[in-house]
Amino acid sequence: MPTNLSPSFWRNHLQIPLTIFILLVLGIEIGGVDMWLADHIYAWEGGTWALKDAWLTSFIVHDVGKHLSLLIALVILLALISSFFSQRLRSYRRELLYLIVAAGGGCLLIGILKDITHVSCAWDFTRYGGNTEYVRVFPQLLLRNGDNCFPAGHASGGYAWLAFYFLGIYLNSKWRWMGLSFACTAGLIFGISQQMRGAHFISHDLWTLGICWFFSLLIFKLMLVGKTAQA
């Protein structure tokens, strides 16, 4: 891993993603995409959140999915602890620590933001069977009169593993694309399922994706750039 990555790396991993993220956030907020999409999902489910407690969305995707993500984190944590006793794993301590800090820290950051933003879930609004008048995300960030539903916590269980992609870059490994695909697929499944349950809007998931991407990139810069990777 070179001490300073090429300008094209930062263009492709910071500048372009940040530009796309800002444009999508503004487009969704100004265009009312949250409400438009939630209206269609709510109507498709018969004017109620029929999938809120469904076996597939509530148990399989939410509960089992959450525990699978935690299991991955536990395996990596055990490997990290074992690196203090195993000569074989000792060489990969930095890599294992990166995964824990990037993925775990990303989820922790999402959880902290959920606690301080006070933005409602879709099911909290009267438009979708709740008790609160609908307010878009940006105004509600100022009002702070909602629940703890922003950014999307469950989707972070998938998007946090974008750390695998950056670790693959550090190791100069082709499996970085598998890591990217896994994280994006898991995050999308978790996010879409929660939208179908009425727990989140699409903007909540977009913010989670952005936060996890840029946080993993930041930790990548702090912990791995300029360090020598093991074969």
GUFIKE-923140 format. One record per residue (C-alpha): x, y, z. Coordinates in Angstrom, 3 decimals, m for minus. Layout:
REM GUFIKE-923140
@X = X&Y = Y&Z = Z
...
END
This chain:
REM GUFIKE-923140
@X = 0.000&Y = 0.000&Z = 0.000
@X = 1.594&Y = 3.307&Z = m1.078
@X = 1.957&Y = 6.109&Z = 1.426
@X = m0.126&Y = 8.403&Z = m0.752
@X = m2.863&Y = 6.998&Z = m2.940
@X = m3.255&Y = 8.382&Z = m6.429
@X = m5.564&Y = 11.345&Z = m7.108
@X = m7.790&Y = 8.980&Z = m9.101
@X = m8.400&Y = 6.909&Z = m5.957
@X = m9.665&Y = 9.902&Z = m4.022
@X = m11.661&Y = 11.073&Z = m7.020
@X = m13.358&Y = 7.679&Z = m7.373
@X = m13.837&Y = 6.977&Z = m3.665
@X = m14.392&Y = 10.427&Z = m2.156
@X = m15.166&Y = 13.211&Z = m4.621
@X = m17.504&Y = 11.349&Z = m6.989
@X = m19.379&Y = 9.407&Z = m4.258
@X = m19.753&Y = 12.583&Z = m2.182
@X = m21.130&Y = 14.498&Z = m5.165
@X = m23.590&Y = 11.709&Z = m5.993
@X = m24.597&Y = 11.441&Z = m2.340
@X = m25.318&Y = 15.176&Z = m2.034
@X = m27.294&Y = 15.246&Z = m5.287
@X = m29.377&Y = 12.222&Z = m4.269
@X = m30.054&Y = 13.597&Z = m0.777
@X = m31.173&Y = 16.953&Z = m2.157
@X = m33.151&Y = 15.346&Z = m4.960
@X = m35.047&Y = 13.064&Z = m2.587
@X = m35.726&Y = 15.887&Z = m0.127
@X = m36.742&Y = 18.571&Z = m2.635
@X = m38.601&Y = 16.148&Z = m4.898
@X = m40.593&Y = 14.568&Z = m2.061
@X = m39.395&Y = 11.105&Z = m3.052
@X = m39.737&Y = 9.794&Z = 0.517
@X = m43.458&Y = 10.488&Z = 0.616
@X = m44.052&Y = 9.463&Z = m3.004
@X = m42.440&Y = 6.050&Z = m2.523
@X = m43.977&Y = 5.446&Z = 0.910
@X = m47.417&Y = 6.353&Z = m0.501
@X = m47.070&Y = 3.658&Z = m3.143
@X = m45.805&Y = 1.026&Z = m0.720
@X = m48.537&Y = 1.852&Z = 1.794
@X = m51.235&Y = 1.704&Z = m0.885
@X = m49.851&Y = m1.539&Z = m2.290
@X = m50.114&Y = m3.091&Z = 1.177
@X = m53.772&Y = m2.068&Z = 1.371
@X = m53.539&Y = 1.187&Z = 3.330
@X = m51.754&Y = m0.456&Z = 6.222
@X = m48.301&Y = m1.785&Z = 6.974
@X = m49.302&Y = m5.369&Z = 6.293
@X = m45.680&Y = m6.535&Z = 6.302
@X = m44.774&Y = m4.847&Z = 9.585
@X = m44.964&Y = m8.083&Z = 11.556
@X = m44.705&Y = m10.533&Z = 8.649
@X = m42.501&Y = m13.583&Z = 9.117
@X = m40.215&Y = m12.723&Z = 6.184
@X = m39.641&Y = m9.035&Z = 6.934
@X = m39.842&Y = m9.034&Z = 10.719
@X = m38.216&Y = m12.334&Z = 11.634
@X = m36.022&Y = m13.442&Z = 8.717
@X = m34.718&Y = m10.135&Z = 7.376
@X = m34.811&Y = m8.090&Z = 10.577
@X = m34.071&Y = m10.498&Z = 13.410
@X = m32.083&Y = m13.220&Z = 11.637
@X = m30.318&Y = m10.664&Z = 9.425
@X = m29.259&Y = m8.639&Z = 12.459
@X = m27.883&Y = m11.696&Z = 14.213
@X = m25.994&Y = m12.819&Z = 11.099
@X = m24.294&Y = m9.428&Z = 10.924
@X = m23.453&Y = m9.654&Z = 14.617
@X = m22.108&Y = m13.172&Z = 14.072
@X = m19.705&Y = m11.912&Z = 11.411
@X = m18.524&Y = m9.218&Z = 13.808
@X = m18.101&Y = m11.784&Z = 16.601
@X = m16.008&Y = m14.076&Z = 14.403
@X = m13.735&Y = m11.172&Z = 13.438
@X = m13.478&Y = m10.069&Z = 17.079
@X = m12.534&Y = m13.583&Z = 18.188
@X = m9.935&Y = m13.726&Z = 15.438
@X = m8.551&Y = m10.388&Z = 16.627
@X = m8.330&Y = m11.625&Z = 20.217
@X = m6.726&Y = m14.859&Z = 18.986
@X = m4.074&Y = m12.815&Z = 17.147
@X = m2.492&Y = m12.079&Z = 20.533
@X = m1.915&Y = m15.818&Z = 21.032
@X = m1.513&Y = m17.137&Z = 17.482
@X = 1.605&Y = m16.450&Z = 15.442
@X = m0.356&Y = m17.077&Z = 12.251
@X = m3.032&Y = m14.496&Z = 13.043
@X = m0.633&Y = m11.969&Z = 14.550
@X = 0.405&Y = m10.804&Z = 11.091
@X = m3.206&Y = m9.857&Z = 10.321
@X = m3.971&Y = m8.006&Z = 13.527
@X = m4.107&Y = m4.606&Z = 11.831
@X = m6.511&Y = m5.887&Z = 9.185
@X = m8.812&Y = m7.486&Z = 11.743
@X = m8.724&Y = m4.377&Z = 13.895
@X = m9.615&Y = m2.265&Z = 10.862
@X = m12.731&Y = m4.358&Z = 10.204
@X = m13.853&Y = m4.039&Z = 13.814
@X = m13.245&Y = m0.292&Z = 13.992
@X = m14.683&Y = 0.518&Z = 10.551
@X = m17.750&Y = m1.740&Z = 10.657
@X = m18.432&Y = m1.514&Z = 14.388
@X = m17.707&Y = 2.198&Z = 14.487
@X = m20.006&Y = 2.814&Z = 11.540
@X = m22.888&Y = 1.037&Z = 13.270
@X = m22.134&Y = 2.878&Z = 16.508
@X = m22.149&Y = 6.219&Z = 14.696
@X = m25.514&Y = 5.411&Z = 13.128
@X = m26.878&Y = 4.506&Z = 16.564
@X = m25.654&Y = 7.777&Z = 18.072
@X = m27.198&Y = 9.797&Z = 15.262
@X = m30.503&Y = 7.963&Z = 15.721
@X = m30.542&Y = 9.022&Z = 19.356
@X = m29.890&Y = 12.710&Z = 18.683
@X = m31.740&Y = 13.456&Z = 15.425
@X = m35.298&Y = 12.588&Z = 16.571
@X = m36.710&Y = 11.880&Z = 13.125
@X = m39.843&Y = 9.740&Z = 12.874
@X = m40.400&Y = 6.418&Z = 11.166
@X = m42.933&Y = 6.282&Z = 8.340
@X = m45.451&Y = 4.468&Z = 10.551
@X = m45.392&Y = 7.390&Z = 13.036
@X = m47.090&Y = 9.793&Z = 10.611
@X = m50.871&Y = 10.173&Z = 10.357
@X = m50.536&Y = 9.773&Z = 6.590
@X = m49.471&Y = 6.191&Z = 7.297
@X = m51.596&Y = 5.345&Z = 10.310
@X = m49.609&Y = 7.131&Z = 13.025
@X = m50.196&Y = 10.165&Z = 15.236
@X = m47.736&Y = 12.757&Z = 13.875
@X = m48.268&Y = 15.095&Z = 10.938
@X = m45.891&Y = 14.329&Z = 8.087
@X = m42.715&Y = 16.416&Z = 7.960
@X = m39.790&Y = 15.893&Z = 5.624
@X = m36.417&Y = 14.879&Z = 7.033
@X = m34.635&Y = 18.248&Z = 6.946
@X = m37.401&Y = 20.214&Z = 8.724
@X = m37.813&Y = 17.467&Z = 11.305
@X = m34.091&Y = 17.602&Z = 12.060
@X = m34.772&Y = 21.151&Z = 13.227
@X = m38.080&Y = 20.388&Z = 14.951
@X = m36.671&Y = 17.331&Z = 16.791
@X = m40.201&Y = 16.158&Z = 17.524
@X = m39.962&Y = 12.625&Z = 16.191
@X = m38.782&Y = 9.178&Z = 17.159
@X = m35.292&Y = 7.700&Z = 16.759
@X = m35.570&Y = 6.430&Z = 13.180
@X = m32.873&Y = 8.332&Z = 11.297
@X = m30.506&Y = 7.220&Z = 9.859
@X = m31.613&Y = 3.633&Z = 9.231
@X = m30.128&Y = 1.400&Z = 11.897
@X = m30.921&Y = m2.017&Z = 10.461
@X = m29.467&Y = m1.196&Z = 7.039
@X = m26.182&Y = m0.350&Z = 8.746
@X = m25.855&Y = m4.048&Z = 9.559
@X = m25.239&Y = m4.533&Z = 5.850
@X = m23.604&Y = m1.310&Z = 4.708
@X = m21.098&Y = m1.347&Z = 7.583
@X = m19.383&Y = m4.239&Z = 5.817
@X = m18.272&Y = m1.898&Z = 3.056
@X = m15.154&Y = m2.154&Z = 5.202
@X = m14.479&Y = m5.458&Z = 3.413
@X = m14.146&Y = m3.549&Z = 0.153
@X = m11.558&Y = m1.125&Z = 1.502
@X = m9.668&Y = m3.946&Z = 3.181
@X = m9.568&Y = m5.677&Z = m0.211
@X = m8.033&Y = m2.546&Z = m1.713
@X = m5.404&Y = m2.551&Z = 1.029
@X = m4.596&Y = m6.204&Z = 0.323
@X = m4.721&Y = m5.597&Z = m3.442
@X = m7.186&Y = m8.461&Z = m3.683
@X = m9.856&Y = m9.107&Z = m6.310
@X = m12.233&Y = m10.262&Z = m3.580
@X = m12.790&Y = m6.633&Z = m2.696
@X = m15.583&Y = m6.742&Z = m5.277
@X = m17.188&Y = m9.625&Z = m3.411
@X = m16.999&Y = m7.549&Z = m0.236
@X = m18.587&Y = m4.594&Z = m2.009
@X = m21.346&Y = m6.775&Z = m3.458
@X = m22.054&Y = m8.434&Z = m0.114
@X = m22.307&Y = m5.150&Z = 1.779
@X = m24.496&Y = m3.452&Z = m0.830
@X = m26.772&Y = m6.476&Z = m1.263
@X = m27.239&Y = m6.944&Z = 2.480
@X = m27.807&Y = m3.223&Z = 3.018
@X = m30.369&Y = m3.066&Z = 0.208
@X = m32.253&Y = m6.126&Z = 1.459
@X = m32.296&Y = m4.803&Z = 5.027
@X = m33.294&Y = m1.320&Z = 3.896
@X = m36.037&Y = m2.322&Z = 1.466
@X = m37.498&Y = m4.724&Z = 4.010
@X = m37.675&Y = m1.978&Z = 6.626
@X = m39.330&Y = 0.369&Z = 4.134
@X = m41.909&Y = m2.346&Z = 3.442
@X = m42.558&Y = m2.536&Z = 7.194
@X = m42.986&Y = 1.250&Z = 7.473
@X = m39.914&Y = 1.651&Z = 9.661
@X = m37.953&Y = 3.896&Z = 7.300
@X = m38.023&Y = 6.084&Z = 4.219
@X = m35.589&Y = 5.662&Z = 1.348
@X = m33.640&Y = 8.748&Z = 2.460
@X = m32.925&Y = 7.095&Z = 5.817
@X = m31.215&Y = 4.220&Z = 3.998
@X = m29.325&Y = 6.547&Z = 1.679
@X = m27.878&Y = 8.426&Z = 4.646
@X = m26.838&Y = 5.142&Z = 6.256
@X = m25.110&Y = 4.033&Z = 3.055
@X = m23.278&Y = 7.345&Z = 2.799
@X = m22.201&Y = 7.413&Z = 6.430
@X = m20.907&Y = 3.832&Z = 6.326
@X = m19.019&Y = 4.438&Z = 3.072
@X = m17.287&Y = 7.623&Z = 4.186
@X = m16.595&Y = 6.314&Z = 7.688
@X = m14.956&Y = 3.161&Z = 6.308
@X = m12.945&Y = 5.357&Z = 3.944
@X = m11.820&Y = 7.589&Z = 6.819
@X = m10.705&Y = 4.650&Z = 8.965
@X = m9.009&Y = 3.167&Z = 5.899
@X = m7.000&Y = 6.378&Z = 5.563
@X = m6.138&Y = 6.489&Z = 9.259
@X = m5.306&Y = 2.834&Z = 9.827
@X = m4.188&Y = 1.263&Z = 6.545
@X = m2.855&Y = 3.806&Z = 4.079
@X = 0.930&Y = 3.728&Z = 4.149
@X = 1.049&Y = 0.419&Z = 6.030
@X = 2.517&Y = m2.765&Z = 4.582
@X = 0.014&Y = m5.541&Z = 3.960
@X = 0.874&Y = m9.171&Z = 4.572
@X = 0.811&Y = m11.548&Z = 1.607
END
